[in-house]
C-alpha cells in the first residue's frame, strides 16, 4: 500500500474511534463507568484487524491491559486472529537463500514448500538437514520489518496530533505503552534473540524431566530465519479424550506449572505467550514449548514483590495485597487509596473464599490491574505480563487436565519458591556487594555525622521540598498580581470613559468625546493583551506521578 494511502487508512481508523473507551481510558471516581456497546467493540476490533499485522499485535497487547481497556473491548480483542494466507513460496525461498547464503538444495536435504503454520509475522516449514536432522525453519515475511517500523512511527505521530494523548492518556502512560510495544515487537522480530531465548530456557528447564525446548541450529539462523529441532507431536488443544483416559496428564500439567513459576520467580524470565497453540504433547509424554520470541525479564527486587503479592493473595490477606500493589506501582495525582484498598480487599476475600478451585489466578491479577487503573494507580508492567502469562498457562493446563487449578500448583510450590529466593539472596556476589556498601557506610558515617552536627550548630540546616519550587511560586504570584492590576485599570478606564461620554467638549473623534474614546481604546487594548497573554503564555500544568521507592 502506498505511504499516503496507509497514512489515510490509519488516520481514518483513529478518527473513527477517537471517542472509543480505549482512548478515553477507564472511568475514575466512585461513579459507575458508562455503558459500553459490545457492537462498537466488535467494529473496533474488525477495523483493527483490517489494518494488518502491526495493529493485530496492538490489539492482542491491548487485550492484556484491563487498566486501559473496558471488559467488552477485551473480550472482542481476545478473538483477534493472527492467521493469514501463506506467503508466496518463491519469496520465502528467496528470503532463506539471501539470509543463509546458499541455494536451497545445498542447505537442506529436503524442504517442504507447504508451511506447517502461518501467521502475520512468519511461517514455519518442515525440512531435513544434510546430516538427517529433522528441523523446523521459521521465516519472517519479506518486507515486514520496514512496514512495521513505518506503521509505528505513523501511529505515534498521529496519536499526538489527533489529541488522543489526552489527560487520561498521559495519566495512564499511553505514549510510554506505545514505546514499550515497539521495543517488544522489534525483539520478537529478531530471531537471533529468539534463538538465545531457546538456549536459555533449555538450560533452565534441564531439571524438569518432561519439559523440552527445541534446540536452535545456529549455522542456519539469522535475524530473519530461525532453524530449530522439529517438535513431533500434537498441540495440547488437539489431545483426544481417549488419550486422557489412557494416561494421567495431571502430573504433566502440574510439572509445567511448577516449571513456569520457577522461571518467573527464581530466574526472572517470563514467557509471555505460552498459549495452548504453542505447546506440543509428544508420543512419549513430553511437553515441548514453542515460540519463545516474547520473553520478559523481571529484576530481583520486583520478583520479591510479586512473590509477596502472590503469597498474600493465596492466604486471603487483602490489606497486604493492596499495600504491596501501592508499593510496586506509580501513584497518580488522582489516586484514591481508600477506595483502592477497599475494592482490593473485597476482591481478595471473594477470590480466597470461593470453593471453585478453577478460578483463574491470571484473571485475578489482571482484575487487580483494572481496579488500580480506575483508582489512579498505574501498575508495573511486570504485573500485567505475569497476569497474561498465568492466564495463558492456565489454558494449557486445562487443555491437559480439565479442572486443573493454577492456585493448587502455586500453593504447593510457594514454600520451595521462597527457599529458592532466600538462597539467591545469599549468593556470594550479592553478599559481597552488600558488605562493601556496609563498609562504605561505616567508613563515611563519622564524617557525615560531623558535617550534619556542624550545619545544625551554625543554623545552616535547610529542607528543600522538590514538589514546591519557590521561583515558580513567586513567578506565578507575580503573574496573578499583574493580571489583576491590568484588569482593574482596564475596568476603571471603561467606567471613567462611560461617565464622561455625555460631557460636552470641543475635542471629539468620530463624534464622541476624544478623551472618552481614547480611554475606551486603551482599555480594549489592555483587555486584548490580557486575553492573548492567557491563551498563548500559560502552560498547561502537567500531572505529577508520585513513585514509591522500592
CORRA-V641029 format. One record per helix or strand of 3 or more residues. SS is the DSSP state (~ for helix, > for strand). FROM is the first residue (numbers start at 1). TO is the last residue. If there is no record, write none. Layout:
BEGIN
((SS FROM TO) (SS FROM TO))
END
This chain:
BEGIN
((~ 3 16) (~ 21 24) (~ 38 50) (~ 53 62) (~ 71 77) (~ 89 100) (~ 104 107) (> 108 111) (> 122 129) (> 134 140) (~ 144 161) (~ 167 172) (~ 174 188) (~ 191 204) (> 211 213) (~ 218 220) (> 225 229) (~ 236 238) (~ 241 246) (~ 250 265) (> 269 271) (~ 276 278) (> 279 281) (> 287 289) (> 295 297) (~ 300 314) (~ 318 328) (~ 337 353) (~ 361 375) (~ 381 400) (~ 406 425) (~ 428 457) (~ 470 500) (~ 514 537))
END
